[in-house]
Amino acid sequence: MPFTPIKLREYVRLHLKCNPGDKEAEIIAQLQSALAAYKAGKRCSCGEPIWVIGSSQVGHMCFTCITGEADSSDDYEIDEACDKGPYWVSHGQTEDTA
């Protein structure tokens, strides 16, 4: 699995623990907006599906374009975006191969 799935509320809790000055409602709204874009098939300018968590903070981009790294296995992604959606399809995976 390319990312470590995490529930949106659990991610918000962890985010606020590390960033106590951020506002919970704002973080939730940003994540929900990025998740909606992901579900609608939004892609990074490079053609890859967006990374919801990163995109919620820096704009609609994929993991690699945001971080410069290819391996996302040690990073979180909202569980609803780990559902065999656009990321999986673009990487040649289906329900049977993931």
PEVENRA-V355090 format. One record per residue. N is the residue number from 1. RES is the residue in three letters. SS is DSSP state (H for helix, E for strand, L for the rest). Layout:
BEGIN
n=<N & N>
res=<RES & RES>
ss=<SS & SS>
END
This chain:
BEGIN
n=<1 & 2 & 3 & 4 & 5 & 6 & 7 & 8 & 9 & 10 & 11 & 12 & 13 & 14 & 15 & 16 & 17 & 18 & 19 & 20 & 21 & 22 & 23 & 24 & 25 & 26 & 27 & 28 & 29 & 30 & 31 & 32 & 33 & 34 & 35 & 36 & 37 & 38 & 39 & 40 & 41 & 42 & 43 & 44 & 45 & 46 & 47 & 48 & 49 & 50 & 51 & 52 & 53 & 54 & 55 & 56 & 57 & 58 & 59 & 60 & 61 & 62 & 63 & 64 & 65 & 66 & 67 & 68 & 69 & 70 & 71 & 72 & 73 & 74 & 75 & 76 & 77 & 78 & 79 & 80 & 81 & 82 & 83 & 84 & 85 & 86 & 87 & 88 & 89 & 90 & 91 & 92 & 93 & 94 & 95 & 96 & 97 & 98>
res=<MET & PRO & PHE & THR & PRO & ILE & LYS & LEU & ARG & GLU & TYR & VAL & ARG & LEU & HIS & LEU & LYS & CYS & ASN & PRO & GLY & ASP & LYS & GLU & ALA & GLU & ILE & ILE & ALA & GLN & LEU & GLN & SER & ALA & LEU & ALA & ALA & TYR & LYS & ALA & GLY & LYS & ARG & CYS & SER & CYS & GLY & GLU & PRO & ILE & TRP & VAL & ILE & GLY & SER & SER & GLN & VAL & GLY & HIS & MET & CYS & PHE & THR & CYS & ILE & THR & GLY & GLU & ALA & ASP & SER & SER & ASP & ASP & TYR & GLU & ILE & ASP & GLU & ALA & CYS & ASP & LYS & GLY & PRO & TYR & TRP & VAL & SER & HIS & GLY & GLN & THR & GLU & ASP & THR & ALA>
ss=<L & L & L & E & E & E & L & H & H & H & H & H & H & H & H & H & H & H & L & L & L & L & L & H & H & H & H & H & H & H & H & H & H & H & H & H & H & H & H & L & L & L & E & L & L & L & L & L & E & L & L & H & H & H & H & H & H & H & L & L & L & L & H & H & H & H & H & L & L & L & L & L & L & L & L & E & E & E & H & H & H & L & L & L & L & H & H & H & H & H & L & L & L & L & L & L & L & L>
END
